[in-house]
Amino acid sequence: MTLSLSVPDILVARAKSGDLDALEALYRAFETPVYNLARRICRTSEDAEDVLQETFLEVVKSIRQYRGEGHLWGWVRQIAASKALMRLRSEKLRATDELVDEAAGSPPASVAVGIDLERAFEQLSETSRAVVWLHDVEGFTHEEIAERMGRTVSFSKSQLARAHARLKRLLSPAVD
Amino acid sequence: MHCTIEDLVALRDGEGSVWARRHVEECAACQAERERLYQRVAQLKALPALRPPRDRWTAIRDQVVAERSRVRRRWLRGSLAIAAALGGLMILRPTGPKLAYGDDLAQEKQQSAQLETALRNYDSDSRVMSGREADLTAQLEDQIASLDGRLTQLDSLQGSAQLVDLWRQRVDLMQQLVQVHVTRAKYVGL
Protein backbone atom coordinates (compact mmCIF):
# COMPACT_ATOMS: atom_id res chain seq x y z
CA MET A 1 0.00 0.00 0.00
CA THR A 2 1.66 3.21 -1.14
CA LEU A 3 -0.13 6.43 -0.29
CA SER A 4 1.12 9.95 0.17
CA LEU A 5 0.34 10.82 3.79
CA SER A 6 2.14 14.12 4.19
CA VAL A 7 -0.01 17.02 5.34
CA PRO A 8 0.96 20.71 5.17
CA ASP A 9 1.56 22.35 8.56
CA ILE A 10 -0.83 25.16 7.70
CA LEU A 11 -3.63 22.63 7.25
CA VAL A 12 -2.89 21.12 10.67
CA ALA A 13 -2.89 24.61 12.21
CA ARG A 14 -6.28 25.38 10.64
CA ALA A 15 -7.66 22.04 11.79
CA LYS A 16 -6.45 22.79 15.32
CA SER A 17 -8.44 26.04 15.24
CA GLY A 18 -11.57 24.01 14.45
CA ASP A 19 -11.86 24.89 10.75
CA LEU A 20 -14.27 22.30 9.32
CA ASP A 21 -12.83 22.53 5.80
CA ALA A 22 -9.35 21.77 7.13
CA LEU A 23 -10.71 18.88 9.21
CA GLU A 24 -12.40 17.52 6.10
CA ALA A 25 -9.09 17.78 4.21
CA LEU A 26 -7.44 15.70 6.96
CA TYR A 27 -10.26 13.19 6.71
CA ARG A 28 -9.73 12.95 2.94
CA ALA A 29 -5.99 12.47 3.44
CA PHE A 30 -6.33 9.66 5.97
CA GLU A 31 -9.69 7.97 5.34
CA THR A 32 -8.20 5.18 3.21
CA PRO A 33 -5.25 4.21 5.45
CA VAL A 34 -7.47 4.36 8.55
CA TYR A 35 -10.20 2.28 6.92
CA ASN A 36 -7.60 -0.14 5.54
CA LEU A 37 -6.08 -0.66 9.00
CA ALA A 38 -9.52 -1.14 10.55
CA ARG A 39 -10.75 -3.44 7.79
CA ARG A 40 -7.70 -5.68 8.06
CA ILE A 41 -8.50 -6.18 11.74
CA CYS A 42 -12.32 -6.05 11.99
CA ARG A 43 -14.63 -8.81 10.91
CA THR A 44 -16.95 -6.72 8.71
CA SER A 45 -16.73 -3.61 6.56
CA GLU A 46 -19.46 -2.03 8.72
CA ASP A 47 -17.27 -2.44 11.80
CA ALA A 48 -14.35 -0.91 9.93
CA GLU A 49 -16.51 2.03 8.84
CA ASP A 50 -17.55 2.59 12.45
CA VAL A 51 -13.88 2.55 13.49
CA LEU A 52 -13.17 5.10 10.75
CA GLN A 53 -15.91 7.39 12.08
CA GLU A 54 -14.89 6.97 15.73
CA THR A 55 -11.26 7.63 14.82
CA PHE A 56 -12.03 10.94 13.13
CA LEU A 57 -14.40 12.09 15.85
CA GLU A 58 -11.48 11.53 18.22
CA VAL A 59 -9.12 13.36 15.84
CA VAL A 60 -11.48 16.37 15.76
CA LYS A 61 -11.81 16.29 19.55
CA SER A 62 -8.13 15.87 20.32
CA ILE A 63 -6.20 17.52 17.49
CA ARG A 64 -5.27 20.46 19.71
CA GLN A 65 -3.26 18.00 21.78
CA TYR A 66 -1.19 16.97 18.76
CA ARG A 67 2.13 18.75 19.32
CA GLY A 68 3.59 18.21 15.89
CA GLU A 69 6.10 15.65 17.17
CA GLY A 70 6.42 13.00 14.48
CA HIS A 71 4.26 12.54 11.44
CA LEU A 72 0.56 13.32 11.84
CA TRP A 73 -0.26 9.94 10.29
CA GLY A 74 1.60 8.25 13.15
CA TRP A 75 -0.67 10.05 15.62
CA VAL A 76 -3.85 9.26 13.68
CA ARG A 77 -2.73 5.64 13.29
CA GLN A 78 -2.35 5.27 17.07
CA ILE A 79 -5.94 6.45 17.49
CA ALA A 80 -7.22 4.17 14.73
CA ALA A 81 -5.45 1.12 16.18
CA SER A 82 -6.84 1.85 19.65
CA LYS A 83 -10.37 2.24 18.30
CA ALA A 84 -10.14 -0.97 16.27
CA LEU A 85 -8.78 -2.97 19.21
CA MET A 86 -11.33 -1.41 21.55
CA ARG A 87 -14.03 -2.64 19.20
CA LEU A 88 -12.60 -6.16 19.31
CA ARG A 89 -12.54 -6.05 23.08
CA SER A 90 -15.99 -4.51 23.48
CA GLU A 91 -17.54 -7.19 21.32
CA LYS A 92 -15.98 -9.78 23.58
CA LEU A 93 -14.64 -11.67 20.64
CA ARG A 94 -11.45 -12.64 22.36
CA ALA A 95 -12.86 -15.74 23.99
CA THR A 96 -14.19 -17.17 20.74
CA ASP A 97 -11.07 -16.01 18.93
CA GLU A 98 -8.88 -18.04 21.21
CA LEU A 99 -11.02 -21.10 20.69
CA VAL A 100 -10.68 -20.65 16.94
CA ASP A 101 -6.94 -20.34 17.33
CA GLU A 102 -6.62 -23.35 19.57
CA ALA A 103 -8.54 -25.38 17.04
CA ALA A 104 -6.23 -24.18 14.32
CA GLY A 105 -3.50 -26.71 14.99
CA SER A 106 -4.22 -28.10 11.56
CA PRO A 107 -6.45 -26.55 8.91
CA PRO A 108 -9.99 -27.91 8.94
CA ALA A 109 -10.91 -30.07 5.97
CA SER A 110 -13.18 -27.36 4.61
CA VAL A 111 -10.33 -24.84 4.45
CA ALA A 112 -8.45 -24.97 1.19
CA VAL A 113 -4.66 -24.87 1.24
CA GLY A 114 -2.54 -23.17 -1.36
CA ILE A 115 -4.75 -20.08 -1.39
CA ASP A 116 -3.45 -16.54 -1.88
CA LEU A 117 -2.07 -14.50 0.98
CA GLU A 118 -4.99 -12.08 1.26
CA ARG A 119 -7.51 -14.90 1.66
CA ALA A 120 -5.23 -16.75 4.04
CA PHE A 121 -4.87 -13.61 6.15
CA GLU A 122 -8.66 -13.24 6.29
CA GLN A 123 -8.90 -16.74 7.71
CA LEU A 124 -6.89 -15.82 10.78
CA SER A 125 -8.74 -14.93 13.95
CA GLU A 126 -9.31 -11.23 14.57
CA THR A 127 -6.77 -11.18 17.38
CA SER A 128 -4.13 -12.80 15.18
CA ARG A 129 -4.92 -10.48 12.29
CA ALA A 130 -4.66 -7.48 14.59
CA VAL A 131 -1.25 -8.58 15.91
CA VAL A 132 0.17 -9.45 12.47
CA TRP A 133 -1.13 -6.28 10.84
CA LEU A 134 -0.13 -3.90 13.60
CA HIS A 135 3.30 -5.46 14.17
CA ASP A 136 4.44 -6.56 10.72
CA VAL A 137 2.73 -3.94 8.53
CA GLU A 138 2.12 -0.85 10.66
CA GLY A 139 5.26 -1.21 12.77
CA PHE A 140 3.77 -1.29 16.27
CA THR A 141 5.93 -2.92 18.97
CA HIS A 142 4.69 -5.89 20.97
CA GLU A 143 4.60 -3.60 24.02
CA GLU A 144 2.27 -1.16 22.23
CA ILE A 145 0.02 -3.94 20.98
CA ALA A 146 -0.12 -5.63 24.40
CA GLU A 147 -1.01 -2.35 26.09
CA ARG A 148 -3.84 -1.61 23.65
CA MET A 149 -5.17 -5.16 23.84
CA GLY A 150 -4.97 -5.33 27.60
CA ARG A 151 -2.77 -8.41 27.30
CA THR A 152 0.86 -9.32 27.95
CA VAL A 153 3.82 -8.86 25.63
CA SER A 154 4.31 -12.63 25.48
CA PHE A 155 0.67 -13.02 24.41
CA SER A 156 1.33 -10.67 21.49
CA LYS A 157 4.53 -12.52 20.55
CA SER A 158 2.93 -15.95 20.68
CA GLN A 159 -0.08 -14.73 18.66
CA LEU A 160 2.31 -13.47 16.00
CA ALA A 161 4.23 -16.75 15.79
CA ARG A 162 1.05 -18.82 15.69
CA ALA A 163 -0.44 -16.58 13.03
CA HIS A 164 2.65 -17.03 10.84
CA ALA A 165 2.56 -20.78 11.40
CA ARG A 166 -1.04 -20.83 10.25
CA LEU A 167 -0.36 -18.59 7.27
CA LYS A 168 2.45 -20.93 6.27
CA ARG A 169 0.11 -23.93 6.38
CA LEU A 170 -2.65 -22.15 4.46
CA LEU A 171 -0.22 -21.00 1.79
CA SER A 172 1.40 -24.40 1.32
CA PRO A 173 0.55 -26.04 -1.99
CA ALA A 174 -2.11 -28.73 -1.66
CA VAL A 175 -0.78 -32.27 -1.50
CA ASP A 176 -2.78 -34.74 -3.60
CA MET B 1 16.45 -30.15 14.72
CA HIS B 2 15.30 -27.02 12.86
CA CYS B 3 14.15 -23.59 14.02
CA THR B 4 10.46 -23.18 14.77
CA ILE B 5 8.48 -20.34 13.21
CA GLU B 6 8.59 -18.71 16.67
CA ASP B 7 12.41 -18.82 16.53
CA LEU B 8 12.45 -17.26 13.06
CA VAL B 9 9.98 -14.50 13.98
CA ALA B 10 12.05 -13.75 17.08
CA LEU B 11 15.27 -13.67 15.01
CA ARG B 12 13.67 -11.28 12.55
CA ASP B 13 12.75 -8.98 15.45
CA GLY B 14 16.32 -9.17 16.78
CA GLU B 15 15.35 -11.32 19.76
CA GLY B 16 16.25 -14.87 18.78
CA SER B 17 18.37 -17.21 20.87
CA VAL B 18 22.07 -17.70 20.23
CA TRP B 19 21.37 -21.29 19.22
CA ALA B 20 18.73 -20.24 16.65
CA ARG B 21 21.01 -17.56 15.18
CA ARG B 22 23.89 -19.99 14.75
CA HIS B 23 21.64 -22.71 13.39
CA VAL B 24 20.11 -20.49 10.69
CA GLU B 25 23.59 -19.47 9.54
CA GLU B 26 24.39 -23.14 8.86
CA CYS B 27 21.01 -24.61 7.80
CA ALA B 28 19.80 -24.08 4.24
CA ALA B 29 16.26 -25.29 5.09
CA CYS B 30 15.87 -22.73 7.90
CA GLN B 31 17.35 -19.99 5.73
CA ALA B 32 14.72 -20.80 3.09
CA GLU B 33 11.98 -20.74 5.74
CA ARG B 34 13.23 -17.40 7.03
CA GLU B 35 13.19 -16.05 3.47
CA ARG B 36 9.57 -17.23 3.04
CA LEU B 37 8.67 -15.38 6.26
CA TYR B 38 10.26 -12.18 4.92
CA GLN B 39 8.43 -12.63 1.63
CA ARG B 40 5.08 -13.10 3.38
CA VAL B 41 5.51 -9.91 5.37
CA ALA B 42 6.63 -8.00 2.27
CA GLN B 43 3.56 -9.25 0.42
CA LEU B 44 1.28 -8.24 3.31
CA LYS B 45 2.75 -4.73 3.18
CA ALA B 46 2.15 -4.66 -0.56
CA LEU B 47 -1.54 -5.65 -0.39
CA PRO B 48 -3.74 -3.08 -2.13
CA ALA B 49 -5.35 -0.51 0.17
CA LEU B 50 -8.98 -1.23 0.99
CA ARG B 51 -11.08 1.87 0.54
CA PRO B 52 -14.19 2.78 2.55
CA PRO B 53 -17.33 1.88 0.60
CA ARG B 54 -19.19 5.00 1.74
CA ASP B 55 -18.28 8.57 2.57
CA ARG B 56 -18.47 9.00 6.34
CA TRP B 57 -17.47 12.66 6.44
CA THR B 58 -21.07 13.97 6.38
CA ALA B 59 -21.97 11.92 9.44
CA ILE B 60 -18.78 13.01 11.24
CA ARG B 61 -19.36 16.65 10.33
CA ASP B 62 -22.99 16.54 11.53
CA GLN B 63 -21.88 15.13 14.88
CA VAL B 64 -19.17 17.78 15.22
CA VAL B 65 -21.61 20.60 14.36
CA ALA B 66 -24.24 19.21 16.76
CA GLU B 67 -21.67 19.05 19.55
CA ARG B 68 -20.56 22.62 18.89
CA SER B 69 -24.21 23.77 18.91
CA ARG B 70 -24.70 22.04 22.24
CA VAL B 71 -21.71 23.87 23.69
CA ARG B 72 -22.92 27.19 22.26
CA ARG B 73 -26.41 26.71 23.65
CA ARG B 74 -24.99 25.92 27.07
CA TRP B 75 -23.01 29.16 26.88
CA LEU B 76 -26.07 31.02 25.59
CA ARG B 77 -28.23 29.82 28.44
CA GLY B 78 -25.57 30.93 30.92
CA SER B 79 -25.35 34.35 29.28
CA LEU B 80 -29.12 34.75 29.29
CA ALA B 81 -29.34 33.82 32.94
CA ILE B 82 -26.71 36.48 33.75
CA ALA B 83 -28.51 39.03 31.56
CA ALA B 84 -31.83 38.23 33.22
CA ALA B 85 -30.31 38.55 36.68
CA LEU B 86 -28.75 41.91 35.79
CA GLY B 87 -32.02 43.04 34.21
CA GLY B 88 -33.91 42.10 37.34
CA LEU B 89 -31.50 44.09 39.47
CA MET B 90 -31.89 47.14 37.26
CA ILE B 91 -35.70 46.97 37.39
CA LEU B 92 -35.49 47.29 41.15
CA ARG B 93 -33.51 50.48 40.77
CA PRO B 94 -35.34 53.82 40.32
CA THR B 95 -34.81 54.72 36.67
CA GLY B 96 -36.95 57.80 35.95
CA PRO B 97 -37.20 58.92 32.31
CA LYS B 98 -35.04 56.03 30.99
CA LEU B 99 -38.15 53.80 31.15
CA ALA B 100 -39.65 55.46 28.07
CA TYR B 101 -39.07 52.21 26.11
CA GLY B 102 -39.78 49.90 29.04
CA ASP B 103 -42.95 48.34 27.57
CA ASP B 104 -41.32 47.65 24.20
CA LEU B 105 -38.34 46.08 25.93
CA ALA B 106 -40.52 43.82 28.07
CA GLN B 107 -42.45 42.74 25.00
CA GLU B 108 -39.29 41.83 23.02
CA LYS B 109 -37.86 39.94 25.98
CA GLN B 110 -41.07 37.99 26.41
CA GLN B 111 -41.15 37.09 22.72
CA SER B 112 -37.51 36.01 22.87
CA ALA B 113 -38.23 33.76 25.86
CA GLN B 114 -41.18 32.17 24.02
CA LEU B 115 -38.95 31.44 21.03
CA GLU B 116 -36.33 29.86 23.33
CA THR B 117 -39.04 27.55 24.65
CA ALA B 118 -40.19 26.70 21.12
CA LEU B 119 -36.59 25.95 20.12
CA ARG B 120 -36.07 23.60 23.05
CA ASN B 121 -39.13 21.60 21.94
CA TYR B 122 -37.33 20.71 18.71
CA ASP B 123 -34.39 19.14 20.55
CA SER B 124 -32.17 19.54 17.51
CA ASP B 125 -29.19 17.71 19.03
CA SER B 126 -30.74 14.31 18.66
CA ARG B 127 -31.76 14.73 15.04
CA VAL B 128 -29.90 14.64 11.79
CA MET B 129 -29.44 17.87 9.85
CA SER B 130 -28.18 18.42 6.35
CA GLY B 131 -24.85 20.20 5.99
CA ARG B 132 -26.61 23.35 4.74
CA GLU B 133 -29.03 23.40 7.68
CA ALA B 134 -26.20 22.77 10.09
CA ASP B 135 -24.26 25.68 8.56
CA LEU B 136 -27.24 28.03 8.76
CA THR B 137 -27.97 26.97 12.33
CA ALA B 138 -24.36 27.53 13.35
CA GLN B 139 -24.34 31.00 11.73
CA LEU B 140 -27.57 32.04 13.43
CA GLU B 141 -26.38 30.75 16.77
CA ASP B 142 -23.11 32.63 16.37
CA GLN B 143 -24.99 35.87 15.64
CA ILE B 144 -27.28 35.32 18.62
CA ALA B 145 -24.32 34.60 20.88
CA SER B 146 -22.64 37.80 19.68
CA LEU B 147 -25.82 39.80 20.32
CA ASP B 148 -26.12 38.30 23.78
CA GLY B 149 -22.63 39.50 24.56
CA ARG B 150 -23.64 43.06 23.65
CA LEU B 151 -26.94 42.72 25.52
CA THR B 152 -25.12 41.67 28.65
CA GLN B 153 -22.99 44.82 28.42
CA LEU B 154 -25.91 47.19 27.67
CA ASP B 155 -28.58 45.73 29.94
CA SER B 156 -27.97 48.49 32.47
CA LEU B 157 -29.46 50.99 30.00
CA GLN B 158 -33.04 49.94 30.74
CA GLY B 159 -35.48 51.66 28.46
CA SER B 160 -32.95 52.89 25.89
CA ALA B 161 -33.87 52.70 22.20
CA GLN B 162 -30.58 50.92 21.47
CA LEU B 163 -31.40 48.13 23.92
CA VAL B 164 -34.88 47.64 22.46
CA ASP B 165 -33.36 47.49 18.98
CA LEU B 166 -30.87 44.79 20.01
CA TRP B 167 -33.62 42.69 21.58
CA ARG B 168 -35.64 43.10 18.37
CA GLN B 169 -32.67 41.82 16.37
CA ARG B 170 -32.41 38.89 18.75
CA VAL B 171 -36.10 38.03 18.32
CA ASP B 172 -35.66 38.20 14.56
CA LEU B 173 -32.67 35.80 14.63
CA MET B 174 -34.48 33.46 17.01
CA GLN B 175 -37.44 33.38 14.64
CA GLN B 176 -35.13 32.40 11.78
CA LEU B 177 -33.53 29.69 13.92
CA VAL B 178 -36.90 28.26 14.93
CA GLN B 179 -37.94 28.37 11.27
CA VAL B 180 -34.95 26.21 10.27
CA HIS B 181 -36.05 23.55 12.75
CA VAL B 182 -39.74 23.82 11.77
CA THR B 183 -38.86 23.36 8.09
CA ARG B 184 -36.60 20.38 8.78
CA ALA B 185 -39.16 18.77 11.09
CA LYS B 186 -41.84 19.11 8.38
CA TYR B 187 -39.49 17.66 5.79
CA VAL B 188 -38.60 14.56 7.80
CA GLY B 189 -42.12 14.23 9.22
CA LEU B 190 -41.10 14.74 12.83
Chai-1 contact restraints between the chains, C-beta under 6 A:
chainA,res_idxA,chainB,res_idxB,connection_type,confidence,min_distance_angstrom,max_distance_angstrom,comment,restraint_id
A,M1,B,A49,contact,1.0,0.0,6.0,A-B,restraint_1
A,E24,B,W57,contact,1.0,0.0,6.0,A-B,restraint_2
A,Y27,B,W57,contact,1.0,0.0,6.0,A-B,restraint_3
A,E31,B,P52,contact,1.0,0.0,6.0,A-B,restraint_4
A,T32,B,A49,contact,1.0,0.0,6.0,A-B,restraint_5
A,T32,B,R51,contact,1.0,0.0,6.0,A-B,restraint_6
A,Y35,B,P52,contact,1.0,0.0,6.0,A-B,restraint_7
A,N36,B,A49,contact,1.0,0.0,6.0,A-B,restraint_8
A,N36,B,L50,contact,1.0,0.0,6.0,A-B,restraint_9
A,R39,B,L50,contact,1.0,0.0,6.0,A-B,restraint_10
A,E49,B,P52,contact,1.0,0.0,6.0,A-B,restraint_11
A,L52,B,P52,contact,1.0,0.0,6.0,A-B,restraint_12
A,L52,B,R56,contact,1.0,0.0,6.0,A-B,restraint_13
A,Q53,B,R56,contact,1.0,0.0,6.0,A-B,restraint_14
A,Q53,B,I60,contact,1.0,0.0,6.0,A-B,restraint_15
A,F56,B,I60,contact,1.0,0.0,6.0,A-B,restraint_16
A,V60,B,V64,contact,1.0,0.0,6.0,A-B,restraint_17
A,L117,B,Q43,contact,1.0,0.0,6.0,A-B,restraint_18
A,E118,B,L47,contact,1.0,0.0,6.0,A-B,restraint_19
A,D136,B,V41,contact,1.0,0.0,6.0,A-B,restraint_20
A,V137,B,L44,contact,1.0,0.0,6.0,A-B,restraint_21
A,V137,B,K45,contact,1.0,0.0,6.0,A-B,restraint_22
A,L160,B,V9,contact,1.0,0.0,6.0,A-B,restraint_23
A,A161,B,I5,contact,1.0,0.0,6.0,A-B,restraint_24
A,A161,B,E6,contact,1.0,0.0,6.0,A-B,restraint_25
A,A161,B,V9,contact,1.0,0.0,6.0,A-B,restraint_26
A,H164,B,I5,contact,1.0,0.0,6.0,A-B,restraint_27
A,H164,B,V9,contact,1.0,0.0,6.0,A-B,restraint_28
A,A165,B,I5,contact,1.0,0.0,6.0,A-B,restraint_29
